[in-house]
Amino acid sequence: MRCVVCKSLDIERKMVEEEIKSGFDILLVPMEVLACKNCGVRYYDRKTMRRIEDVRSRLKKKDLKVEEVGKVLRAV
């Protein structure tokens, strides 16, 4: 497979934390995806996309166990 952005052949499976935004919150979802080692672009297969959609749906229904991992602060 060749990267569609930088044309590199250096694409590998790796663990990433996908960010799903919900209002002012960001949910980090660990998943394995194909990613270009040269430019970082990610490629998602159908199974991965279904998982992202399922997490979004469960998050809206408040049917997803989550843990707080930090806080975001804003200077005023």
Secondary structure as the mmCIF struct_conf table of DSSP 4:
data_model
#
loop_
_struct_conf.conf_type_id
_struct_conf.id
_struct_conf.beg_label_comp_id
_struct_conf.beg_label_asym_id
_struct_conf.beg_label_seq_id
_struct_conf.end_label_comp_id
_struct_conf.end_label_asym_id
_struct_conf.end_label_seq_id
TURN_TY1_P TURN_TY1_P1 VAL A 4 CYS A 6
BEND BEND1 LEU A 9 LEU A 9
STRN STRN1 ILE A 11 SER A 22
TURN_TY1_P TURN_TY1_P2 GLY A 23 PHE A 24
STRN STRN2 ASP A 25 CYS A 36
TURN_TY1_P TURN_TY1_P3 LYS A 37 CYS A 39
STRN STRN3 ARG A 42 TYR A 43
HELX_RH_AL_P HELX_RH_AL_P1 ARG A 46 LYS A 60
TURN_TY1_P TURN_TY1_P4 LYS A 61 LYS A 62
BEND BEND2 LEU A 64 LEU A 64
#
